[in-house]
Structure formats: structure tokens, C-alpha cells
């Protein structure tokens, strides 16, 4: 179902719910605000943008000195601060009897979990007691996470299979792309999986030229300069350093450009050192955290997004960039590249700095063709959170109907 069909179907269901009947949903994670990452961002934006006929409640661990301020209700369960992770509070819902009693007493139609750990295990038991469906979204390739920690397959694969069995207890799984679904199935999952894309809260600009002009002022750019950008967490796995290696080759060929790196993270110091080592200090702008207004400026001004990550399951920056007609350069075969077509709505490169550099040189030499790729990206890759949340809500209705047909009326 595309975005237009989703909006039409949501409007029909909006009319169907005019009698005031709400779809009651519990949406949960093991880690939640104030911690923010791609998964928390997805869950939060679903909650913020669900259609009016959805009544949703968030669930997450307690966080010291944090007060929830979003417009939806939040239920917190017992949690603890992870000492070696500065901002992370992790929860133990199975040890919180008051939390369990509260959820059991709530009138619910469906439960949606975004992580496969403690909260998933606890809420699966509660869903079965209440005789309602429970669903999950597969976000993270935990095989790569466990591999980084445990190194050897015979050590980490048992954990992967455990997660596969836990996902197997869900009544439905969701994934952002078919490539992400393939990862899920490599965990041993054999059940049903539906593709529900993620969106962006950013909106297309009425006057991109004005925002581009403001970017020139904000970052000290000449109007005729070629500008590249990276937006995201500054961590090693995002591979900004790979882009720098490619850009060094581009500069050695005599090309001039500016590269705006927007974001924060634990790899910033190493990246600055890399910039100095490659002699790119006058080309690279380490912009740090960008407000939404600054983000719009960067995307409106950038000629090309450089995003060579191979670990991201669904890079939201691809959707964000498409919002502003900014084409992206991705690695061929990566999940980020999934759904794109080379030289049509994206540019794809092999996983070598040489080929990445060659694609950047092509972009510099073909500004009109690059702009056409950006337009196709906007037309085909842009997907708002309203679209994504409406599609997710429609899938809830489908899963609930199928569950009731199979198991009878729920004890909500």
C-alpha cells in the first residue's frame, strides 16, 4: 500500500470510528526517553502521529530526573541506570508487580513492542492472559551487535536463535524493508511479516532557495560551491571516515567542495583527527547538533547526501533527504540502498573509497542529472510519519480481526 492509498484507507476508518470507538494500543520498549536513537524515534513518532481513532499509551523504564512531556500517556516500570552508558536507563518489567497489575487492568486491543528483550517477554505473557494479540517491529540486526561483543559464531548464534524464538511468539512481525525482513528470518523466524516503512516529521519546503540562502549565511558557504552532507550520530559504524577517504581522492583530482557533518557522538574526536590527517580542515564543517531549522537549511543547500553505512536497517536520513529533493549516495547492497534505483532516485557505489569517490566526481560534473535524481527521490522515497503511523494503525486492525477469528473475543 502506498502513501496515497494509506491516507484514503485511514480516512475511511476515521469515518468508521465517528461513533467514538477507539483502537486501544500499548506501545513498549526496553529503553525509552530521555534516551534517543532511531528505534525510540520511530516509536515516539508513531505515538505522535497515529490517526485520531487510535488511543495509544507508551511503556518504558523509569528514568531518574526526567519528566514526560509528550501529549500521550506514558507508563514507566522499574528500571536502573546502566553505569557505562551515560544516558541509558534499562528496565526490569517482570520484577515490577504494580506495573503488571496496571497493564492487566487496562482495556487494550493490541500490544506493540519495539525490542525483543525484557518488556517483550513480560508483555507477551500479559497479552496471552488478556487474550489479545501482540506484535513487534524488527529494527536492529542484533547479530552484528552480539558479533562485536562475542566474536565467535558458536558464542553469539544461540542468542540470535533465542531472539528468533521470542519473535516467533508474536502474532505478527513488522519490518521497514524486505531486506530487514530477510535479516529477521535469518534469526529463525518463520511467521508472518508485513512491511511498514518509517517516515519523517520534516515537511517539504515552500521556498527551498530561501533556506539554501540561509545555509550559506549560517555555514559560510559560497553560492556556487558544491556541498555534500552527512546527518546522523557521529559513531564509527556510520562510516563518515569512509566518506572522508573518498573526498580526499576527489580533492586530489582538483575538485573543490564543502562537506557538512551534522550530529554528535563518541567518534567526534577521532573524526576531527582524521580530518586533520587528510588535510581536509578547510573543506569539512563539523556542525554538531542541528535544530530542525538548521537541518532544513543543510538539506536544502546540499547537492548530495553521503551515507556509506552498512549496518543501518532503515536509514531515516534517506527519507529526510528525499523530503528536500536531496539525492543520496549509498552503498550497493546495503539496507539503506534498498528500494532505490541507481541513477534514478539515488546513486549507488561499491564498498570501496575509490568507487565512492568516482560517484562523487560524477555528481560534481552532472548537476542537472543530479537534480533530476533528487526530484525522483522526493517523489518515490519521501514518506511522512503521518503516512507511516496510519499504515501501522491499519495493520493493527487487520491483526486484531485475524486474532479474534482464530481465538474468539478478547478479554481486554
N, C-alpha and C positions, 0 to 999 in steps of 0.2 A: 504494500500500500504506500503510495507516495504522499507527499505533504498535503497536496490539494485534496486527495481522497480522504486523508485523515481528518482534515478540517471539516469536510462535508459530513463524514460519519459522526464526528464529535457534535456537530450542530444538531443532527437528528437525535442523538442520545440526550443532548441538552433539552430538547423539546420533550422527549420521553420522560425526563426527570422533573418536569414542570410541577408535578404534584408535591415536590419537596423531598422525594425519596433520595437518599444519598448512598453512594457506594462507600462503605466504611473500610479504610485501609490502614494497616500498620506497616510502617517502613523502617527498617532497622539496620544498624551497623555495629561492629565491634569497636570502631574508632570514629569519633564524630567531632563536631565543632567544640572548641576553637581550632582543633587540628584541621587543616585544609589540604586536600590533594584532589586528584581527578575523580576518585570514587565518591568522596564526600561532596564534591562539586556537583556530580551527577545526581546523587540522592537529593541534595538540597534543592536543585533546580526542578526536579520532578515535583517536590513538595510545594514549591513556589508557583508552579505553572499548571498544576492539574486543573482540568475543567471544573466548573462550579458544582457539578454533580458528584464530585469526589470529596469526601471528608477524610483527610489523611492526618495521621499522627506519627511523629518521628520518635525513634527509640535510639538511645546511645548511652555510653558510660558517663558517670558523673565526672565533671571537670572542675577542679578547685578554682575558685575566684572567677568563674565565668558565668554570666547571666544570659540566658537565651532571650533573643530579641526578635526572632523571625515571627511572622504572623500565623504560623501553625503551632499546635500544641506539641510539646516535647516531653517525653517521659525518660528520666535518667535512672539507670541501675548502678549498683555498686561497681566502682572502678578504682584503679590505682595508677599512680604516675610512674611511667617507665623511666628509671633514672638515667639511662644512657641515650634516651631520645628526648630532647629538650621540651618538645611541645605535645608529646603523645600521652594520653590517658587511655588505658585499656581496661576493659570491663570483665566482670565475672557474673553474668546474669543468673547462672544456675545456682549461685550462692545467695541470691537476693530473694528471699521468700516473699517479702512485701511486693516486690516487682512482679513476681509470678502471680500472686493473688490479684493484683490490679489488672494484669492483662487477661487473666481468666474471666474477670468480671466485666470486661469491656465488650460491648456489642460490635462485632467485627465480621466482615465478609471475606477478607483475604489478608494474608501476611506476605510482605515482600522483604527479603533480606538481600543485602549487597555484599556480604562477606560470608565465608564458609566456616567460621570458627565458633566461638562460644555462643554468640547470640543466635546463630543459625541452629545449633544443636538444641538450645533451650526452647526456641520458638517453634521448632519442628514438633517437639513433644506437646507444646501448648496447642498448636494447630490441630493435632490429632485428637486431643481431648475435646476441643471445641467443635470438631468435625467440620473444619473449613480448610480451604486449600492454602498451601504455602508455596511461594515461587521465589526464584533467586536470579540475579543478574551475574554473569561471569565477567569480571573486569580484568583480573590480573593473572598473568602467566606465572603461577607460583612455582612451577618447575624451575624457572630461571632464578627465582628468589632462593629456593632451597639449594639449588646447584651452587650458587655463590657461597652459601654457608657450609654445606656438607661435602661439596666437590664430587663425590663418587656416586654413581647411579644406585648402587646397592644400598646406599645410605639414605638418599633422598626420595627414590621412587616409591617406597612404602608410604611415605607421607602423601605423595601425589595420589596414589590409589585410594587412600583414606578419604581425601577430599572428593575424589570421584564418586565414592560410595555415598558420601554425605549429600552431594548434589543429586545422586540417584533417588534420594528420598523426597525430592521436590516434586510438586505436581506439574511444574513447567519451569524450564530454564530460558533465560533471555541472554542475548549477546548483541554487541554493537555491529558486528560484521560476520560474514560467513567464515572469514579467516579466524576470527576469535572463537567461533563455534567449533572449528576444527581443533583448536587448542583444547577446548573443553572436552571434546570427545577423546583426545589423546590421554586424558585423565582416567578413561574407562567409563565415562558417562554414555549411556545408550538410550536415554529417554528423548522426549520431545524438546526442541529448542527453537525459539522464534527470534527473528532478527528485529530489534528495535533500536534504530540509530539514536545517537546522542545529538544534542543541539547546542546552540549558543544563545546567550541572553543579549548579545550585541545585535544591533539593528542596522540595516543599510543606511548610509548617509544620504541626505538630500543634496549636500554640496561637498563632494569629496575634495574638490580643488581647494576649498577654504581650509579643510583640515590638513591637507598637504602643505599649504602655505604656513599654517601654524606649526607644523612639524619642522619646517625649515627654520623658523624662528627659535623653536624650543631646543633643537639639537645642532644648530649652527650649520645647516646644510645649504649648499648652493642649489639653485633651482634646476640646473642642468646636470646635477650629479646622479649617477646610478646608485640606488640604495637597496641594500639587502637587509633582511631582519631575521632574528630568531626570537621567539617568545616562549617562555616556559621556565621551569625550575632549572637553576644552574647546578646540575649534578652531572657526574661523569657519564652516566648512562644515556643522557640526551645527546652526547657526542658533538657539542659545539666545537670542541677541539678538532674534530674531523673537518668541519667546515673551514676552520682557520687554516688547516693544512692545504685545503683546496684553494682558498683565497690567496694564499702565498704564491701558489703556482699561477693564478690569474694575474696577480700583480707583476710577477716576473715577466709575463707576456706583454707588459706595458699598459695594462688597463687600470683605470682609476675608479674608485668606488668608496662608499661608506657602508659599514655593517653595524646595525643597531642590535645590541643584545639586551633584551628586556627580561628581567626576572631576578630572583635571588636564590641562593642555595649554597651548600657546603663546598662547592667546587670553584667558587669565585676567585679565591686567592690563586689557585693553581691555573685558572684560565687567564688571569692577568699576567702571570709569569709566562705563560705560553705566548700571549700576545707580544710581550717584550722580546722573547726569544726569537719570534718570527719576524720581528721588525714591523709590526702592524699597528703600532700605537696611534699613528695619525689616521688610520682607516677605521678602527673599531671604537664604537661608543658603548661603554658599559653603562646602560641606562638605569639599572636597578629596578626596583618595583615600579610598575606603571599603573597609574589610575586608569579608569575606563576611558576618560577623555584622552589621556596620553596614548592609550592603546589604539584608539581610533585614529589618532594622528599618525602613529607609526604605520599602521596597516594602509591608511590612505596614501601615504608617501612612498611606501616600499614598492619596488618593482618586482621583488621575488622573495618569498619566504624560504629560508634554508633550514630543512629539518631532516637530518640524516639518522634519526633514531631508529633502532631495530627492535627495541623492547616494548614500545608503546603498543597497547592493544587497540586503542582508538584515540588518536591524537586530536583533541578538540581544537587545537590550533589550525588544523586543516579546514575545519568548518568556520572558525573565526576569520581566517584569512579570506575564505570564499565570500564571506559577508561583504567584504570591501573590495571585491574584484581583484584580490591579490593572489596570483598563482603561486604554487608551491613546488619546490624541488625535493623529491623524496627518493628513497632507495627502492629500486625494483624488488618486488617480492616481500617487502615489509608490510606489516599490518596497516601502517599509515597510508601506504600507497593503494591499499585495497579499495576498489570502487572507482579508481581513477583510470584514465586512458592517456598514455604517453603522448605528449604534444597536442593534446586536445583539451583536457581540463587540469592537467598537471604536467610536470616534466619529471621523468624518471631516470635515475642513474644507477650504474653498477656500484657495488660497495667498495669502491676504490677512490682515493683522493684525486687520482688522475682523471677518471671519468666524470666525477662530480665537478671538477674544475672545467672540463670541456663543456659540460652543460651550462655552467655559469657563463662561460665565454659566449656560447650560443645566445643566451638570453641578452647579454650586453649588445650583441651585434644585430639582434632582431626585435627591437622594441615594439613594433606594430603586431607581430605574431605573438609576442609575449602578452600584450594587452588582450588579444583575442582569446588566449588560453585563460586569462583571468576572468573574462566575461563568461566563458563556458563553466569555469569553476563556480562562479556565483549562481548560474542558472541550474547547475546539477548537483553541487555539493553543499550548498547552504541549507541548513535545517535548523529552525528555531527551537528553543526549549518548549514553547507552546505546542509546536508540532510533535515533539518527542513525548511530552507528557500526555497529550491527547491520545497518541498511539498506544502508550503504555496503559492508559486507563481503559481503552477499548479491549486490549488483551486481557486485562483483569476480568472484564465482563465475560469474555469468551471462556476463560479458565473456570470461573465460578459456575457458569452454566454447565460446562462439561463435568465438573466435580459433582454438582447436585444430581445430574443424570446418572452418574456412576454410584454415588454414595448416599443419595437421598438428601433430604433437607438438612441443613447445617444447624448445629447448636451454637448460635452466635452469642 
